Amino acid sequence: MGTVRAVGDTARRLMGRAPPVTRQLGTGASRRPRSLSAGGSSHTAGVTVPGGERALCVSARSGLCWSCRAALSRAELFCPSCTSLQPPDHTKDYFQVLGCDKSFNVDIQELQKKYRNLQRLLHPDHFSQKSQNERDLSEKQSSLVNKAYGTLLSPLSRGLYLLSQHGITLEDGSDGVVDAQFLFEILEISEKLTEINGDAEIEEIGNVVQAKCEKLTEEVRNAFQQGNLKEVKILLAKMKYFSNIQNQVKKKILP
């Protein structure tokens, strides 16, 4: 009974939330284009009618510029008429924010490229002479881009986010998601890590856990492709346990 209780305690301790990946916007600056969407393409919304007035067609995928009231599409980051930065669109998911396909199979190099492009467009140097409102908007847009990038960069957080898009969440301390044999394996690794102090031994555990995470990542990819969300949830729960052990390894190597 004591061993089972120890397994449960260790599981609940290791099932804490994995720390989010955070990236700050870089310091490089570039010239802001007159009209550019998050995906890098320009758009013009509305049509000109006799008398010079703009006919506004506002739908669920369009809106009005907060500054000049011109019509613009949902995809646009800057107004094509007055070039003002637009507020974050919170109806977009993180894949849309970064202009990526909504899939677990993210091209990391392409993701990084899109992120750096948005870094340049939203850099504070572009807005130092703008109104306070636009400076505030740049901070909000930057925060959203950083959060989206950090979430999609990691296989674990990307998988959990995709799962949440299907209305499925992984609760902290949800011992029932994985089987007892797996929990015993986690307990054994955790106890061994607690007992050792040599860097070589610690790194060996880190390498073993990293290999397990890579294998689980491939299994999660296959499960998503097959539409087996129940299996995805189990695999991500296991990844979360191993991710927390990886964090323990890092703390022991770099106290």
N, C-alpha and C positions, 0 to 999 in steps of 0.2 A: 504493500500500500504506500509505503514511504517513497519508493522509486517512482510510482505512478504520479504521486503528488509533486515530486521533483520535476518530472517531465512537464507536467502542466504549468508549474511555476516558471520554468525556463521558457516554455512556449510563449506564455503571456509576456515575459520580459523581452523576448526576441521579436515579438510580433508588433512592436511599436512602429510608428510611422518611420519609413526611411527618410532621411533628411533630403529636402528638395535640392535639386541642382540649381544654382543661381549663377547667372552671368550678368555682368554689368555692361552697359553700353560702352563701346570703345571711345577712344579720344580722337580718332581720325575724322576729318571733316571733308565734305565734298560739296559741290554746288548743287542746290536743290533744283530739280526740274520744275517746269511750270505746271505740269499735270502728270502725275504718276500714281498708279495704284500699288497696293501691296504686292501684287503679282508682277509689277514692272511694266504694265501696259497702260496706255492712256485711253480715256473714255470721254465722250461728250454726251450729256443727257439733255433732253428737251429739244424743241425745234423753234426756229424764228418765224414769226407770222407777220403779216403786213402791219406796219406801224412800229416795228422794231421790238414788239413785246415777245417774251419767251413763253411758249405754251408749256406749262408744267404738268408732266405726267408722273405723279408720285404713286408708287406701288410699294409692295412689301419689300422689293429689292432695290428701292430708290428712296431718295429723300431730298432735303433742301440744305444748302450750305448755310451754316449758322451766321456767316458774315455777310454774304451778298444775296442770299436767298435763291441762288441759281439751283436748278435741278441737277442732281448728280446721282450716279449709280452707287449701289452698296459697296462695290469693290474699290472705290476711289479713296485714296489716302489724303490727297490734296484736291481742292476745288479746281476744276479746269478753267473757271472764269476768273477767280480772284487769287488763286494759288494758296488760299488759307488752309492750314492743316485742319482736318476734320476730327471730331470726337471718336473715341474707340467704339466699334460696333460690337456690342456684347451679345448679339445674336449669332456671331460667327464662332465656330469652334476653333481650337488651336491650330488645326491643319489649315483652315481657311485663313487665319491670321498670317501664317507664314507661306501661304500659297502652295501647300503640299497636298498630294493625294491622301485621302483619308484611309490609311492602311497601316498595319503594323510594320510592313516592309518599307521603311523609310530609307531613302538614300541619304546617308549622313552627310556626305560631301555636298550634296545639293541643298540639304537643310542648312548647313553652315553658310553656304553661299547666299541663300535668301536672307538669312539672319544678318549677315554682314552688310548686305544691301540696305536692309531696314535700319541698321545701325547708322549708316551714313546719312540716310534721309532724315532720321529723327535726332541727329546729334544736336546738343544744346547750342552749339555755335551758330546754327541756322536760325535760331529764334531769339538770340540775344537782343536784337533790335525790334522784336515783334511785341505785340500787346501782351499783357499779363495773362489774358485768357488763352492766347495761343501758346505761351510758354507752359502754362498749366496742362494744356492738351498734349504737348510734346512729352511731358513727364508721364502722363497717363498712358499714352500710346507706347512709350518706351517700357513702362512697367508691364503692360500686357504682352509685348513682344518677348521680353525677357522670360516671363512666366511660361509662355507658350513654348519657347525654345528649350527651356530647362526641362519641361515636361516631356517633350517629344524626343529629346536627345537620349534619354535613358530608356533601355528596353523595358525595365520594370515600370517606371512611371508612365511610359507611353502605353503599355498594355493595360494598366489600371485605368488610365484615362479613356481608352477605347472601350473598355468594359463598362465604364460608367456611362458612356454614350448609349449603351444598350440597357441602361437602368439597373445595372448590376454593380454592387459595391462589395469591397472586401473589408469587413469590419475588423478593428483591432482586437487581438486576443481571441480570434475565431478558431479555437482549437479543433472544432469539428470539421473544418475544411480539409485537413490532411489526416492521413492515417497514423496510428500509434507507432508503427515501425519507423516512419519518417521522423516522428518526434523523438524517438530514442536516438536516432542518428544525430539529430541536432543537439540533443543533450550530451552525447558523447564528444562531439566536436567542441562544444562550448566548454565542457569540463577540462578537456585536454588543453584548450587555449588558455584557460585560467591557470593551469598548473605550470606551464612552460614559460621561460623567460628568454631563452636564446633566440637571437634574430633569425638564424637559419631555420629553426623549428617553426617559428611563427610564420616565416615566409612560405614554408612548405604547406602549412595549413591554408594560407592565403591562396596559394596556387591550386590546391585541391578544390577549394570553394569556388574559385574563379572558373575552373573547368566545369564544375557542376552548373554554375550560372549560365555559361555558354551553351551547355547542352539543353538546359531548360528553355533558354531563349529560342532555340531552334524548334523545340517541341511546342512552345507557345505560338510560333509562326505557323506551324502546321495546323494547330488546333483552330486558329483564327481562319485559315484558308478553308478548313472543313466546316466552319460555322459551329463548332462544338464549344459553345461558351461555358458550359459546365466544366469541361476539362480545362479551359483557359483559366477559370477561376482557381482551380486546384493548383495548377502549375504556377500561377502568379503568387499564390500563397506560399508555395515552397521557395520561390525566388525571393520573396520578402524576408523569409527566415535567413536565407544565405546572405542576403544583402546586409542584414544587421550584423551577421558574423564578420563580414568583410569590414564593416565599420569598426568592430572590436579589434580586428587585426591591425588596422591603420593606427588606432589609438595606442596599441602596444608597441608598434614600431616607432611611431612619432608621438610620444607622450606629451 
